Amino acid sequence: MKRIFSALTAAALLCASAHAAAPIARIQAMLAKPDVMCGRFDQTKHLAGMNKPLASSGRFCVVAGKGVLWRTLKPFPNTLRLTRDEIVHFEGDRVAMRLDAKQEPTVRMINSVLFSLLSGDLAQLESLFEVEGSADAVGWKVALKARAPALAKAIGAIALDGGAYVRNIHIGEASGDRTDIVFADIKTGEAALLPEEAALF
Amino acid sequence: MTGHKGLALAWAMVVCLLLGHNAYLWLGQRIVPDTDILALLPVQERDPVLQQSFSHMVDAAQQRVIVLVGAPDWAGAQRAADAYGAVLASRPGLLEQAKLDGQAESDWLAPFQAHRLALLTAQQERDLRDQPPAFWTGNALARLYSAFAGPKLGAFRDDPFGLFGGWVQERAQETPVRPRDGRLFVADAERQYVLLPLTLAAPAFSMAAQEAVLPLLGRAAAAARQAAPGVQVISAGVVLHAAAASSQASGEVETIGLGSLAGIVLLTWFTFHSLKPIGLVLLSIGIGFLGSLSVCWLLFGRVHLLTLVFGASLIGVAQDYGMYFLCNRLAADPACDSARLLKRLLPSLGLTLLAAVIGYLGLAFTPFPGLRHMAVFSAVGLVFAWLTVVCWFPLLVGGGALRSGRLARVYGAALARWPRFRIGRAALAVLAAFAVLAGFGWSRLTADDDIRSLQTPPPQLVSDQLKLGKLLDAPTPVQYFLVRGASSEAVLQREEALKHRLDPLVAARAISGYQALSNWVPSARTQAERRVLVESRLLGEGGPLTQLGKAIGEDAAWSAATRAHLLAPQAPLTAEEFLSTPPSEPWRHLWLGQVGSVHASIVALRGLDYAALPLLRHAGDGIEGVQWVDKVGEISSVLGRYRQYMGWAVLAAYALVFALLLPRYRGRAWRVLAPTALASIATLAVLGLTAQPLQLFHVLALMLLLGVGVDYGIFMQEQPDRRHAAPWLAVGLSAANTILSFGLLGLSRTPALHAFGLTMLIGTALVWLAVPCFTAETNESAHAPATTD
């Protein structure tokens, strides 16, 4: 997951690109797109030059109109909150980092892309990526390729698959670093948000 | 008479030469007056490096027009910007639109990646010195596992501690402008904007450019507003200010100019029943102007706009010569030959010329080239105008050519009832009252040389400028630091020393940041220090890198390999290398490179709080080769020094003129000067009482006032007998014309013209009223003096 944020920031600092259409209406129809969606994630990273993969896990929430919460619980607890105008990184209650749109105008763009990625909003993603997809009765697969060369170089290739929700995200970077994220236990509606999570929004 | 014809013919030849030379200069050479106000500084104070830094910062900024086209959404903003651009493209060659280089986007980071160990932010450098190894290990682990810990560029092993990523982020924040879809993009809470940097092809101060650019920008903005809903167009540029100023000025020229022309025509008509006198007076002044331009160009090879404008106003005194002759012609017996009349007037005419020329030449003894040029310009102009009167007027105006109008008779009669100044109790009381009032006014007199107080831009322009400044967080082009050194390395090192001083000012919000080449290319010394610092604090055996390996279950081989990868030998990044890469494009203007024997650069300031200027002025004190530059302050100080020198020149001129008058008038010499001196004192007192700060333009007007006032004094003292109306008529006509031509400028809303005009208005009126009071008493029942017919 970190790759996505990092690469997006880096790339967005440099550029962004837009527009075209892909036959993705079927996939769009399969996606549930709830207002509130929370679940569990398991992330595995294979970094260039390292023998062992790095595993981490935690919870995530996507709230329409508000933003994204990404809570890593293991091995080091920390929380990331992305809203329209800022990105805040908490370690416990302490704010370890805050990036707001005033400082960095691309924050809004990053956050909207991330929100789209987690909720599977392909129409939105098309502004930055060439989207190629296929769908059958039980699920769908999509490959994203950044339209701008700089973004493509920074992010590499992104693949998503899922059904009513996004199930897997795979990112392969040009540098050789790879990241796999698996989503599970997805719940929707206001009740899906734990009290401590609701408090953070 | 024949002798005079020869004289007139000779003068006609000279005038033909003048016309030829001027035609050659303006049409052949196409000379353009200097406009840079710093060219008016004494030569030894001019500094080639400073000049070049100005041309990098200010001249470039003068030609720029920055336009932001914004809409609530990005697609709308792009449509509006396209519509805007299409209108601009319809007039090619006027405004050039900068093209965005797509290649520059993709390889933005490449030049830096090879040098990443030496590229650190100030905070990172402090942390490297102060923080324990556990801080760095924890930091790297958090970055490894957390979803987001700032930007990371390339593989983890390239930048395990996130130092390079942090540096890139800090660099990106030097400007909020981002490339997006092949355009430049900024945003605020309400709108997304496309930034259109435009460059004006013609000079910003040329009237043609202003007249063409403004309507074009207006049409473009209208097209943009039609292209999408909620569009906002914000524009700023020197040309917009210049255009606003000249449209205000030309509007005023129309009203004030027409008013004063109508007044002069009516006045002349009612006095002479003819318009010929105006034609003649204008002829003499015109020849004076052309003559001084020729002579100045031959002497100096250049003319400054300020010299031209001020010099031309000072030549205005020359109307007195023509008026004096014409009024005497009117009063004299029509049978009297004009050449003989002139012979009689010659001593007083000569004296007035000499007084004005000597007065103006006082300006030549100041160290400022602008004032010297002005002195030569106006003195030469007066001589030429005077010679025109002397050589041509007697032939052009014969006896009986002029008839006295009703106005002249009524006005002339008023002289007989005018009060006369006699030393006595009443006069002393009046003098004492005057002294008290004047003293009070003077005590409240202040000076203001701030160039900004000479401008009154429309509020719309000011608010656009503020919005633009906020959105772009751009540095000010007129206040910055100039850094010099023997080599580029020395310059970079001094920049770094300066930046250490500026950091606390950023923290104190005096500035929001600074732009410097050393932000991108640290000095070689700093780069070496940083590599050593990173190596010793992070990469050493048992240090954070080894501990990080342990924490994630990697062996010693991993740490060793990563260490070797990071420490791969790198030559330091050099300024020259950086400047040859695309990412340096926005920063190239900061680097002056080698100028003569030194290297120089600019450190520009963003988000300057003007209240903090005194702090900034001294921020670089004590660092060798660092100089604070404030062009606004510089120009203001030039104006201030000109004001002071000119003030002294006025005083010296009074002394010189008095010395000149002494041999002819002896005990009456003071009577010639007193009206002008009193009027000047009173005018300054009025300025003090009405809380108008003193400017260069007030003092300039006082100089002109001395020129005209002395003429009036001489005219009246030459024929003090009150039965002779000719001098009184000449004074009245000259003064009325001066008030109509210069004094009406007091109605102008352009501050410089207002200051000049108001001083002339009050001063001339007072001299006019006072001058008959000081004529010496004559035995008016005795014979008419020998000097009258």
Interface residues (C-beta under 8 A of the other chain):
Chain A: M1 K2 R3 F5 S6 A7 T9 A10 A12 L13 L14 C15 A16 S17 A18 K45 L47 A48 G49 M50 N51 K52 L54 S56 W70 T72 P75 F76 N78 L80 D85 I87 H89 E91 A96 M97 L99 A101 Q103 E104 P105 T106 R108 A148 P149 A150 K153 A154 E173 S175 G176 D177
Chain B: E105 S106 W108 L109 L141 A142 R143 L144 Y145 S146 A147 F148 A149 G150 P151 K152 L153 G154 A155 F156 R157 D158 G165 V168 Q169 A172 Q173 P176 R178 P179 R180 D181 G182 F185 V186 A187 A189 I552 G553 E554 D555 W558 A561 T562 H565
